């Protein structure tokens, strides 16, 4: 089950739209594709900002 579906099942409220990131699944490691680290960090920063706004009321 995806994270969003689990959140909704437990009556949680999504703070930001879900996002997917491309990875390169190699034989010995799985790493984010070029440019995905920056996108993931930006998404995480947006999520953190919304969380702080929500907690502050």
C-alpha distance matrix in Angstrom:
0.0 3.8 6.6 8.4 6.5 6.5 10.0 11.1 10.2 12.4 14.9 14.8 16.5 15.6 18.7 18.5 16.8 13.8 15.2 14.6 17.1 18.7 19.2 21.7 20.4 23.8 24.9 25.3 23.2 20.5 22.0 21.5 23.7 26.9 26.5 22.8 23.8 25.8 23.2 20.7 23.5 24.4 21.0 20.8 24.4 23.6 20.7 23.2 25.9 24.0 23.0 26.7 27.8 25.6 26.8 30.4 30.2
3.8 0.0 3.8 5.5 5.4 6.3 8.7 10.1 10.6 12.5 14.4 13.5 14.5 12.8 15.7 15.0 13.2 10.1 11.4 11.1 13.9 16.0 16.9 19.8 19.1 22.7 24.4 24.6 22.1 19.0 19.9 18.9 21.0 23.9 23.3 19.6 20.6 22.4 19.6 17.2 20.0 20.8 17.3 17.4 20.9 20.0 17.3 20.0 22.6 20.7 20.1 23.8 24.9 23.0 24.4 27.8 27.8
6.6 3.8 0.0 3.8 5.6 5.1 6.1 8.7 9.8 10.7 12.4 10.7 11.7 10.1 12.7 12.5 11.6 8.7 10.6 11.2 13.9 16.6 17.6 20.8 20.4 23.9 25.7 25.5 22.6 19.6 20.0 18.8 21.2 23.9 22.8 19.0 19.5 21.0 18.3 15.6 17.9 18.6 15.1 14.6 18.0 17.2 14.2 16.6 19.3 17.5 16.5 20.2 21.5 19.5 20.8 24.2 24.4
8.4 5.5 3.8 0.0 3.8 5.4 5.0 6.2 8.5 9.9 10.5 8.9 9.2 7.4 10.5 10.4 9.1 7.1 10.0 11.5 14.8 17.8 19.5 22.9 22.9 26.5 28.6 28.6 25.6 22.4 22.4 20.7 22.7 25.0 23.5 20.0 20.8 21.7 18.6 16.4 18.7 18.6 14.9 15.0 18.0 16.4 13.5 16.4 18.5 16.1 15.7 19.5 20.1 18.0 19.8 23.1 22.7
6.5 5.4 5.6 3.8 0.0 3.8 5.4 5.2 6.0 8.6 9.7 9.6 10.7 10.0 13.6 13.8 12.3 10.4 13.2 14.3 17.6 20.1 21.6 24.8 24.3 28.0 29.7 30.0 27.3 24.2 24.7 23.4 25.3 27.9 26.7 23.1 24.1 25.2 22.1 19.9 22.3 22.4 18.6 18.8 21.8 20.1 17.2 20.0 22.1 19.4 18.8 22.6 23.1 20.6 22.3 25.7 25.0
6.5 6.3 5.1 5.4 3.8 0.0 3.8 5.5 5.0 6.3 8.6 8.5 10.7 10.7 14.1 15.0 14.3 12.4 15.0 16.0 18.9 21.5 22.5 25.5 24.8 28.2 29.7 29.5 26.9 24.1 24.9 23.9 26.3 29.0 27.8 24.1 24.6 25.9 23.2 20.5 22.5 23.0 19.4 18.8 21.8 20.6 17.3 19.5 21.9 19.5 18.1 21.8 22.7 20.1 21.1 24.7 24.3
10.0 8.7 6.1 5.0 5.4 3.8 0.0 3.8 5.5 5.3 6.4 4.9 7.1 7.4 10.7 12.3 12.3 11.2 14.3 16.1 19.1 22.2 23.4 26.8 26.5 30.0 31.7 31.3 28.4 25.5 25.7 24.3 26.8 29.0 27.4 23.8 24.0 24.9 22.1 19.5 21.1 21.2 17.6 16.8 19.4 18.0 14.5 16.6 18.8 16.1 14.7 18.3 19.1 16.3 17.5 21.0 20.5
11.1 10.1 8.7 6.2 5.2 5.5 3.8 0.0 3.8 5.3 4.8 5.1 6.7 7.8 11.6 13.0 12.7 12.2 15.7 17.6 21.0 24.0 25.6 29.0 28.8 32.4 34.2 34.1 31.3 28.2 28.4 26.8 28.9 31.2 29.5 26.0 26.5 27.2 24.1 21.9 23.7 23.3 19.6 19.4 21.7 19.7 16.6 19.0 20.6 17.5 16.6 20.2 20.2 17.2 18.9 22.2 21.0
10.2 10.6 9.8 8.5 6.0 5.0 5.5 3.8 0.0 3.8 5.4 7.4 10.0 11.5 15.1 16.7 16.2 15.3 18.5 19.9 23.1 25.9 27.1 30.2 29.6 33.1 34.5 34.5 31.9 29.1 29.7 28.6 30.8 33.4 32.0 28.4 28.9 29.9 27.0 24.5 26.4 26.4 22.7 22.2 24.8 23.1 19.8 21.9 23.8 20.8 19.5 23.0 23.4 20.2 21.4 24.8 23.7
12.4 12.5 10.7 9.9 8.6 6.3 5.3 5.3 3.8 0.0 3.8 5.6 9.1 11.3 14.5 16.7 17.1 16.3 19.6 21.3 24.2 27.2 28.2 31.4 30.8 34.1 35.5 35.1 32.4 29.7 30.3 29.2 31.8 34.2 32.6 29.0 29.0 30.0 27.3 24.6 26.0 26.2 22.6 21.5 23.9 22.4 18.9 20.4 22.4 19.5 17.6 20.9 21.5 18.2 18.8 22.4 21.4
14.9 14.4 12.4 10.5 9.7 8.6 6.4 4.8 5.4 3.8 0.0 3.8 6.7 9.7 12.7 15.3 15.9 16.0 19.6 21.9 25.0 28.2 29.7 33.1 32.8 36.3 38.0 37.6 34.7 31.8 32.0 30.5 32.9 34.9 33.1 29.6 29.7 30.2 27.4 25.0 26.2 25.8 22.2 21.5 23.4 21.5 18.1 19.8 21.1 17.9 16.4 19.5 19.5 16.0 17.1 20.4 18.9
14.8 13.5 10.7 8.9 9.6 8.5 4.9 5.1 7.4 5.6 3.8 0.0 3.8 6.6 9.3 12.1 13.2 13.5 16.9 19.5 22.5 25.9 27.4 30.9 30.9 34.3 36.2 35.6 32.6 29.6 29.4 27.8 30.2 32.0 30.0 26.6 26.5 26.8 24.1 21.7 22.7 22.3 18.8 17.9 19.7 17.8 14.4 16.0 17.4 14.3 12.7 16.0 16.2 12.9 14.1 17.5 16.5
16.5 14.5 11.7 9.2 10.7 10.7 7.1 6.7 10.0 9.1 6.7 3.8 0.0 3.8 6.3 9.1 10.6 11.7 15.4 18.4 21.5 25.0 26.9 30.6 31.1 34.6 36.8 36.3 33.1 29.9 29.3 27.2 29.3 30.8 28.4 25.3 25.3 25.1 22.3 20.3 21.2 20.2 16.7 16.3 17.7 15.3 12.3 14.3 15.1 11.6 10.9 14.3 13.8 10.7 12.8 15.8 14.5
15.6 12.8 10.1 7.4 10.0 10.7 7.4 7.8 11.5 11.3 9.7 6.6 3.8 0.0 3.8 5.6 6.9 8.1 11.7 14.9 17.9 21.5 23.6 27.3 28.1 31.6 34.1 33.6 30.3 27.0 26.1 23.8 25.7 27.1 24.7 21.6 21.9 21.6 18.6 16.8 17.9 16.8 13.2 13.3 14.9 12.3 9.5 12.3 13.2 10.0 10.0 13.6 13.3 11.1 13.6 16.5 15.7
18.7 15.7 12.7 10.5 13.6 14.1 10.7 11.6 15.1 14.5 12.7 9.3 6.3 3.8 0.0 3.8 7.0 9.0 11.9 15.5 18.0 21.8 24.0 27.7 28.9 32.3 34.9 34.3 30.7 27.4 26.1 23.6 25.4 26.3 23.5 20.8 20.6 19.8 17.1 15.5 15.9 14.4 11.2 11.2 12.0 9.2 6.7 9.3 9.6 6.2 7.0 10.4 9.9 8.4 11.2 13.7 13.3
18.5 15.0 12.5 10.4 13.8 15.0 12.3 13.0 16.7 16.7 15.3 12.1 9.1 5.6 3.8 0.0 3.8 6.4 8.8 12.5 15.1 18.8 21.3 25.1 26.5 30.0 32.9 32.4 28.9 25.4 23.8 21.0 22.4 23.2 20.4 17.7 18.0 17.1 14.0 12.9 13.8 11.9 8.6 9.7 10.7 7.6 6.2 9.7 10.0 7.5 9.3 12.5 12.1 11.5 14.4 16.5 16.4
16.8 13.2 11.6 9.1 12.3 14.3 12.3 12.7 16.2 17.1 15.9 13.2 10.6 6.9 7.0 3.8 0.0 3.8 6.5 10.1 13.2 16.7 19.5 23.2 24.7 28.3 31.2 31.2 27.8 24.1 22.8 19.9 20.9 22.0 19.4 16.7 17.7 17.1 13.6 12.9 14.6 12.9 9.4 11.3 13.1 10.2 9.2 13.0 13.5 11.2 13.0 16.3 15.8 15.1 18.0 20.2 19.9
13.8 10.1 8.7 7.1 10.4 12.4 11.2 12.2 15.3 16.3 16.0 13.5 11.7 8.1 9.0 6.4 3.8 0.0 3.8 7.0 10.3 13.7 16.3 20.0 21.2 24.9 27.7 27.7 24.3 20.7 19.7 17.0 18.3 19.9 17.8 14.7 15.9 16.0 12.5 11.2 13.7 12.8 9.1 10.8 13.4 11.5 10.0 13.6 15.1 13.3 14.4 17.8 18.1 17.3 19.7 22.3 22.3
15.2 11.4 10.6 10.0 13.2 15.0 14.3 15.7 18.5 19.6 19.6 16.9 15.4 11.7 11.9 8.8 6.5 3.8 0.0 3.8 6.8 10.2 13.0 16.8 18.4 21.9 25.0 25.1 21.7 18.0 16.6 13.6 14.7 16.2 14.2 11.0 12.6 12.9 9.4 8.4 11.5 10.9 7.7 10.0 12.8 11.5 10.9 14.3 15.9 15.0 16.2 19.4 20.0 19.7 22.0 24.4 24.8
14.6 11.1 11.2 11.5 14.3 16.0 16.1 17.6 19.9 21.3 21.9 19.5 18.4 14.9 15.5 12.5 10.1 7.0 3.8 0.0 3.8 6.8 9.6 13.3 14.8 18.4 21.5 21.9 18.6 14.8 13.7 10.9 11.9 14.0 12.7 9.4 11.6 12.8 9.6 8.7 12.3 12.6 10.0 12.0 15.1 14.5 13.9 17.1 19.0 18.4 19.4 22.5 23.4 23.2 25.2 27.8 28.3
17.1 13.9 13.9 14.8 17.6 18.9 19.1 21.0 23.1 24.2 25.0 22.5 21.5 17.9 18.0 15.1 13.2 10.3 6.8 3.8 0.0 3.8 6.4 10.2 12.2 15.6 18.9 19.2 15.7 12.0 10.3 7.3 8.1 10.4 9.6 6.1 8.5 10.3 7.9 7.1 10.9 11.9 10.3 12.1 15.1 15.3 15.2 17.9 20.0 20.1 21.0 23.8 25.0 25.2 26.9 29.4 30.4
18.7 16.0 16.6 17.8 20.1 21.5 22.2 24.0 25.9 27.2 28.2 25.9 25.0 21.5 21.8 18.8 16.7 13.7 10.2 6.8 3.8 0.0 3.8 7.0 9.5 12.7 16.2 17.0 13.9 10.3 8.8 6.1 5.7 8.7 9.2 6.6 9.6 11.8 10.2 10.0 13.6 14.8 13.8 15.5 18.4 18.9 18.9 21.4 23.6 23.8 24.7 27.4 28.7 28.9 30.7 33.1 34.1
19.2 16.9 17.6 19.5 21.6 22.5 23.4 25.6 27.1 28.2 29.7 27.4 26.9 23.6 24.0 21.3 19.5 16.3 13.0 9.6 6.4 3.8 0.0 3.8 6.1 9.2 12.7 13.2 10.1 6.5 5.5 4.2 5.0 8.8 10.4 8.0 9.9 13.0 12.3 11.4 14.6 16.6 15.9 16.8 19.9 20.9 20.7 22.8 25.3 25.8 26.2 28.9 30.6 30.8 32.1 34.7 36.0
21.7 19.8 20.8 22.9 24.8 25.5 26.8 29.0 30.2 31.4 33.1 30.9 30.6 27.3 27.7 25.1 23.2 20.0 16.8 13.3 10.2 7.0 3.8 0.0 3.8 6.0 9.7 10.7 8.3 5.6 5.4 6.1 5.8 9.4 12.1 10.6 12.3 15.5 15.3 14.8 17.6 19.8 19.4 20.3 23.2 24.5 24.3 26.2 28.8 29.4 29.8 32.4 34.2 34.4 35.7 38.2 39.6
20.4 19.1 20.4 22.9 24.3 24.8 26.5 28.8 29.6 30.8 32.8 30.9 31.1 28.1 28.9 26.5 24.7 21.2 18.4 14.8 12.2 9.5 6.1 3.8 0.0 3.8 6.8 8.2 6.4 4.3 6.6 8.6 9.4 13.0 15.6 13.7 15.0 18.4 18.2 17.0 19.9 22.3 21.5 21.9 25.2 26.5 25.8 27.6 30.5 31.0 31.0 33.7 35.7 35.6 36.6 39.4 40.8
23.8 22.7 23.9 26.5 28.0 28.2 30.0 32.4 33.1 34.1 36.3 34.3 34.6 31.6 32.3 30.0 28.3 24.9 21.9 18.4 15.6 12.7 9.2 6.0 3.8 0.0 3.8 5.6 5.2 5.6 7.9 10.7 11.2 14.3 17.4 16.1 16.9 20.5 20.8 19.7 22.2 24.9 24.5 24.7 27.8 29.4 28.9 30.4 33.3 34.1 34.0 36.5 38.7 38.7 39.6 42.3 43.9
24.9 24.4 25.7 28.6 29.7 29.7 31.7 34.2 34.5 35.5 38.0 36.2 36.8 34.1 34.9 32.9 31.2 27.7 25.0 21.5 18.9 16.2 12.7 9.7 6.8 3.8 0.0 3.8 6.0 8.0 10.9 14.2 15.0 18.0 21.1 19.7 20.2 23.9 24.3 22.9 25.3 28.1 27.6 27.6 30.7 32.4 31.6 33.0 36.1 36.8 36.4 39.0 41.3 41.2 41.8 44.7 46.3
25.3 24.6 25.5 28.6 30.0 29.5 31.3 34.1 34.5 35.1 37.6 35.6 36.3 33.6 34.3 32.4 31.2 27.7 25.1 21.9 19.2 17.0 13.2 10.7 8.2 5.6 3.8 0.0 3.8 7.2 10.0 13.7 15.2 18.0 20.9 19.4 19.2 22.9 23.7 22.0 24.0 27.2 26.8 26.3 29.3 31.4 30.6 31.5 34.8 35.7 35.1 37.4 40.0 40.0 40.3 43.1 45.0
23.2 22.1 22.6 25.6 27.3 26.9 28.4 31.3 31.9 32.4 34.7 32.6 33.1 30.3 30.7 28.9 27.8 24.3 21.7 18.6 15.7 13.9 10.1 8.3 6.4 5.2 6.0 3.8 0.0 3.8 6.4 10.1 12.1 15.0 17.6 15.8 15.5 19.3 20.1 18.3 20.2 23.4 23.1 22.5 25.5 27.6 26.8 27.8 31.0 32.0 31.5 33.7 36.3 36.4 36.8 39.6 41.4
20.5 19.0 19.6 22.4 24.2 24.1 25.5 28.2 29.1 29.7 31.8 29.6 29.9 27.0 27.4 25.4 24.1 20.7 18.0 14.8 12.0 10.3 6.5 5.6 4.3 5.6 8.0 7.2 3.8 0.0 3.8 7.0 9.3 12.6 14.9 12.7 12.8 16.6 16.8 15.1 17.4 20.3 19.8 19.6 22.7 24.5 23.7 25.1 28.1 28.9 28.6 31.1 33.4 33.4 34.1 36.9 38.6
22.0 19.9 20.0 22.4 24.7 24.9 25.7 28.4 29.7 30.3 32.0 29.4 29.3 26.1 26.1 23.8 22.8 19.7 16.6 13.7 10.3 8.8 5.5 5.4 6.6 7.9 10.9 10.0 6.4 3.8 0.0 3.8 6.4 9.2 11.3 9.5 9.3 13.1 13.8 12.4 14.5 17.4 17.3 17.3 20.1 22.1 21.8 23.1 25.9 27.0 27.0 29.2 31.5 31.9 32.7 35.2 37.0
21.5 18.9 18.8 20.7 23.4 23.9 24.3 26.8 28.6 29.2 30.5 27.8 27.2 23.8 23.6 21.0 19.9 17.0 13.6 10.9 7.3 6.1 4.2 6.1 8.6 10.7 14.2 13.7 10.1 7.0 3.8 0.0 3.8 6.6 8.0 5.7 6.3 9.9 10.2 9.3 11.7 14.2 14.2 14.8 17.5 19.1 19.3 20.8 23.3 24.4 24.8 27.0 29.0 29.6 30.7 33.0 34.7
23.7 21.0 21.2 22.7 25.3 26.3 26.8 28.9 30.8 31.8 32.9 30.2 29.3 25.7 25.4 22.4 20.9 18.3 14.7 11.9 8.1 5.7 5.0 5.8 9.4 11.2 15.0 15.2 12.1 9.3 6.4 3.8 0.0 3.8 6.3 5.6 7.7 10.3 10.5 11.0 13.5 15.3 15.6 17.0 19.3 20.6 21.3 23.1 25.1 26.2 27.1 29.3 30.9 31.7 33.1 35.2 36.7
26.9 23.9 23.9 25.0 27.9 29.0 29.0 31.2 33.4 34.2 34.9 32.0 30.8 27.1 26.3 23.2 22.0 19.9 16.2 14.0 10.4 8.7 8.8 9.4 13.0 14.3 18.0 18.0 15.0 12.6 9.2 6.6 3.8 0.0 3.8 5.6 7.3 8.8 9.9 11.3 13.1 14.5 15.7 17.3 19.0 20.4 21.7 23.3 24.9 26.4 27.6 29.4 30.9 32.1 33.6 35.4 37.0
26.5 23.3 22.8 23.5 26.7 27.8 27.4 29.5 32.0 32.6 33.1 30.0 28.4 24.7 23.5 20.4 19.4 17.8 14.2 12.7 9.6 9.2 10.4 12.1 15.6 17.4 21.1 20.9 17.6 14.9 11.3 8.0 6.3 3.8 0.0 3.8 5.6 5.7 6.6 8.9 10.4 11.1 12.7 14.6 15.9 17.1 18.8 20.4 21.7 23.2 24.7 26.4 27.7 29.1 30.7 32.2 33.8
22.8 19.6 19.0 20.0 23.1 24.1 23.8 26.0 28.4 29.0 29.6 26.6 25.3 21.6 20.8 17.7 16.7 14.7 11.0 9.4 6.1 6.6 8.0 10.6 13.7 16.1 19.7 19.4 15.8 12.7 9.5 5.7 5.6 5.6 3.8 0.0 3.8 5.4 5.0 6.0 8.5 9.8 10.3 12.0 14.1 15.2 16.2 18.1 19.8 21.0 22.2 24.2 25.7 26.7 28.2 30.1 31.6
23.8 20.6 19.5 20.8 24.1 24.6 24.0 26.5 28.9 29.0 29.7 26.5 25.3 21.9 20.6 18.0 17.7 15.9 12.6 11.6 8.5 9.6 9.9 12.3 15.0 16.9 20.2 19.2 15.5 12.8 9.3 6.3 7.7 7.3 5.6 3.8 0.0 3.8 5.5 5.1 6.2 8.6 9.9 10.5 12.2 14.3 15.2 16.3 18.3 20.0 20.9 22.5 24.4 25.6 26.7 28.5 30.4
25.8 22.4 21.0 21.7 25.2 25.9 24.9 27.2 29.9 30.0 30.2 26.8 25.1 21.6 19.8 17.1 17.1 16.0 12.9 12.8 10.3 11.8 13.0 15.5 18.4 20.5 23.9 22.9 19.3 16.6 13.1 9.9 10.3 8.8 5.7 5.4 3.8 0.0 3.8 5.4 5.1 6.2 8.6 9.8 10.5 12.4 14.2 15.3 16.5 18.5 19.9 21.1 22.7 24.3 25.7 27.1 28.9
23.2 19.6 18.3 18.6 22.1 23.2 22.1 24.1 27.0 27.3 27.4 24.1 22.3 18.6 17.1 14.0 13.6 12.5 9.4 9.6 7.9 10.2 12.3 15.3 18.2 20.8 24.3 23.7 20.1 16.8 13.8 10.2 10.5 9.9 6.6 5.0 5.5 3.8 0.0 3.8 5.5 5.1 6.1 8.6 9.9 10.6 12.3 14.2 15.4 16.6 18.3 20.1 21.2 22.5 24.3 25.9 27.3
20.7 17.2 15.6 16.4 19.9 20.5 19.5 21.9 24.5 24.6 25.0 21.7 20.3 16.8 15.5 12.9 12.9 11.2 8.4 8.7 7.1 10.0 11.4 14.8 17.0 19.7 22.9 22.0 18.3 15.1 12.4 9.3 11.0 11.3 8.9 6.0 5.1 5.4 3.8 0.0 3.8 5.5 5.1 6.1 8.6 9.9 10.5 12.2 14.2 15.4 16.3 18.3 20.0 20.9 22.3 24.3 25.9
23.5 20.0 17.9 18.7 22.3 22.5 21.1 23.7 26.4 26.0 26.2 22.7 21.2 17.9 15.9 13.8 14.6 13.7 11.5 12.3 10.9 13.6 14.6 17.6 19.9 22.2 25.3 24.0 20.2 17.4 14.5 11.7 13.5 13.1 10.4 8.5 6.2 5.1 5.5 3.8 0.0 3.8 5.4 5.0 6.1 8.6 9.8 10.4 12.2 14.3 15.1 16.5 18.3 19.8 20.9 22.5 24.5
24.4 20.8 18.6 18.6 22.4 23.0 21.2 23.3 26.4 26.2 25.8 22.3 20.2 16.8 14.4 11.9 12.9 12.8 10.9 12.6 11.9 14.8 16.6 19.8 22.3 24.9 28.1 27.2 23.4 20.3 17.4 14.2 15.3 14.5 11.1 9.8 8.6 6.2 5.1 5.5 3.8 0.0 3.8 5.4 5.1 6.2 8.6 9.9 10.6 12.4 14.2 15.5 16.6 18.4 20.0 21.2 22.9
21.0 17.3 15.1 14.9 18.6 19.4 17.6 19.6 22.7 22.6 22.2 18.8 16.7 13.2 11.2 8.6 9.4 9.1 7.7 10.0 10.3 13.8 15.9 19.4 21.5 24.5 27.6 26.8 23.1 19.8 17.3 14.2 15.6 15.7 12.7 10.3 9.9 8.6 6.1 5.1 5.4 3.8 0.0 3.8 5.4 5.1 6.2 8.7 9.9 10.7 12.3 14.4 15.4 16.4 18.3 20.0 21.4
20.8 17.4 14.6 15.0 18.8 18.8 16.8 19.4 22.2 21.5 21.5 17.9 16.3 13.3 11.2 9.7 11.3 10.8 10.0 12.0 12.1 15.5 16.8 20.3 21.9 24.7 27.6 26.3 22.5 19.6 17.3 14.8 17.0 17.3 14.6 12.0 10.5 9.8 8.6 6.1 5.0 5.4 3.8 0.0 3.8 5.4 5.0 6.1 8.6 9.9 10.4 12.3 14.2 15.2 16.3 18.3 20.1
24.4 20.9 18.0 18.0 21.8 21.8 19.4 21.7 24.8 23.9 23.4 19.7 17.7 14.9 12.0 10.7 13.1 13.4 12.8 15.1 15.1 18.4 19.9 23.2 25.2 27.8 30.7 29.3 25.5 22.7 20.1 17.5 19.3 19.0 15.9 14.1 12.2 10.5 9.9 8.6 6.1 5.1 5.4 3.8 0.0 3.8 5.4 5.1 6.2 8.7 9.8 10.6 12.3 14.2 15.3 16.5 18.6
23.6 20.0 17.2 16.4 20.1 20.6 18.0 19.7 23.1 22.4 21.5 17.8 15.3 12.3 9.2 7.6 10.2 11.5 11.5 14.5 15.3 18.9 20.9 24.5 26.5 29.4 32.4 31.4 27.6 24.5 22.1 19.1 20.6 20.4 17.1 15.2 14.3 12.4 10.6 9.9 8.6 6.2 5.1 5.4 3.8 0.0 3.8 5.5 5.1 6.3 8.6 10.0 10.6 12.2 14.2 15.4 16.8
20.7 17.3 14.2 13.5 17.2 17.3 14.5 16.6 19.8 18.9 18.1 14.4 12.3 9.5 6.7 6.2 9.2 10.0 10.9 13.9 15.2 18.9 20.7 24.3 25.8 28.9 31.6 30.6 26.8 23.7 21.8 19.3 21.3 21.7 18.8 16.2 15.2 14.2 12.3 10.5 9.8 8.6 6.2 5.0 5.4 3.8 0.0 3.8 5.5 5.2 6.1 8.7 9.9 10.5 12.2 14.2 15.5
23.2 20.0 16.6 16.4 20.0 19.5 16.6 19.0 21.9 20.4 19.8 16.0 14.3 12.3 9.3 9.7 13.0 13.6 14.3 17.1 17.9 21.4 22.8 26.2 27.6 30.4 33.0 31.5 27.8 25.1 23.1 20.8 23.1 23.3 20.4 18.1 16.3 15.3 14.2 12.2 10.4 9.9 8.7 6.1 5.1 5.5 3.8 0.0 3.8 5.5 5.0 6.2 8.6 9.8 10.5 12.3 14.4
25.9 22.6 19.3 18.5 22.1 21.9 18.8 20.6 23.8 22.4 21.1 17.4 15.1 13.2 9.6 10.0 13.5 15.1 15.9 19.0 20.0 23.6 25.3 28.8 30.5 33.3 36.1 34.8 31.0 28.1 25.9 23.3 25.1 24.9 21.7 19.8 18.3 16.5 15.4 14.2 12.2 10.6 9.9 8.6 6.2 5.1 5.5 3.8 0.0 3.8 5.4 5.2 6.2 8.6 9.9 10.6 12.6
24.0 20.7 17.5 16.1 19.4 19.5 16.1 17.5 20.8 19.5 17.9 14.3 11.6 10.0 6.2 7.5 11.2 13.3 15.0 18.4 20.1 23.8 25.8 29.4 31.0 34.1 36.8 35.7 32.0 28.9 27.0 24.4 26.2 26.4 23.2 21.0 20.0 18.5 16.6 15.4 14.3 12.4 10.7 9.9 8.7 6.3 5.2 5.5 3.8 0.0 3.8 5.4 5.0 6.0 8.5 9.8 10.7
23.0 20.1 16.5 15.7 18.8 18.1 14.7 16.6 19.5 17.6 16.4 12.7 10.9 10.0 7.0 9.3 13.0 14.4 16.2 19.4 21.0 24.7 26.2 29.8 31.0 34.0 36.4 35.1 31.5 28.6 27.0 24.8 27.1 27.6 24.7 22.2 20.9 19.9 18.3 16.3 15.1 14.2 12.3 10.4 9.8 8.6 6.1 5.0 5.4 3.8 0.0 3.8 5.5 5.1 6.1 8.5 10.0
26.7 23.8 20.2 19.5 22.6 21.8 18.3 20.2 23.0 20.9 19.5 16.0 14.3 13.6 10.4 12.5 16.3 17.8 19.4 22.5 23.8 27.4 28.9 32.4 33.7 36.5 39.0 37.4 33.7 31.1 29.2 27.0 29.3 29.4 26.4 24.2 22.5 21.1 20.1 18.3 16.5 15.5 14.4 12.3 10.6 10.0 8.7 6.2 5.2 5.4 3.8 0.0 3.8 5.4 5.1 6.1 8.7
27.8 24.9 21.5 20.1 23.1 22.7 19.1 20.2 23.4 21.5 19.5 16.2 13.8 13.3 9.9 12.1 15.8 18.1 20.0 23.4 25.0 28.7 30.6 34.2 35.7 38.7 41.3 40.0 36.3 33.4 31.5 29.0 30.9 30.9 27.7 25.7 24.4 22.7 21.2 20.0 18.3 16.6 15.4 14.2 12.3 10.6 9.9 8.6 6.2 5.0 5.5 3.8 0.0 3.8 5.5 5.2 6.4
25.6 23.0 19.5 18.0 20.6 20.1 16.3 17.2 20.2 18.2 16.0 12.9 10.7 11.1 8.4 11.5 15.1 17.3 19.7 23.2 25.2 28.9 30.8 34.4 35.6 38.7 41.2 40.0 36.4 33.4 31.9 29.6 31.7 32.1 29.1 26.7 25.6 24.3 22.5 20.9 19.8 18.4 16.4 15.2 14.2 12.2 10.5 9.8 8.6 6.0 5.1 5.4 3.8 0.0 3.8 5.4 5.3
26.8 24.4 20.8 19.8 22.3 21.1 17.5 18.9 21.4 18.8 17.1 14.1 12.8 13.6 11.2 14.4 18.0 19.7 22.0 25.2 26.9 30.7 32.1 35.7 36.6 39.6 41.8 40.3 36.8 34.1 32.7 30.7 33.1 33.6 30.7 28.2 26.7 25.7 24.3 22.3 20.9 20.0 18.3 16.3 15.3 14.2 12.2 10.5 9.9 8.5 6.1 5.1 5.5 3.8 0.0 3.8 5.4
30.4 27.8 24.2 23.1 25.7 24.7 21.0 22.2 24.8 22.4 20.4 17.5 15.8 16.5 13.7 16.5 20.2 22.3 24.4 27.8 29.4 33.1 34.7 38.2 39.4 42.3 44.7 43.1 39.6 36.9 35.2 33.0 35.2 35.4 32.2 30.1 28.5 27.1 25.9 24.3 22.5 21.2 20.0 18.3 16.5 15.4 14.2 12.3 10.6 9.8 8.5 6.1 5.2 5.4 3.8 0.0 3.8
30.2 27.8 24.4 22.7 25.0 24.3 20.5 21.0 23.7 21.4 18.9 16.5 14.5 15.7 13.3 16.4 19.9 22.3 24.8 28.3 30.4 34.1 36.0 39.6 40.8 43.9 46.3 45.0 41.4 38.6 37.0 34.7 36.7 37.0 33.8 31.6 30.4 28.9 27.3 25.9 24.5 22.9 21.4 20.1 18.6 16.8 15.5 14.4 12.6 10.7 10.0 8.7 6.4 5.3 5.4 3.8 0.0
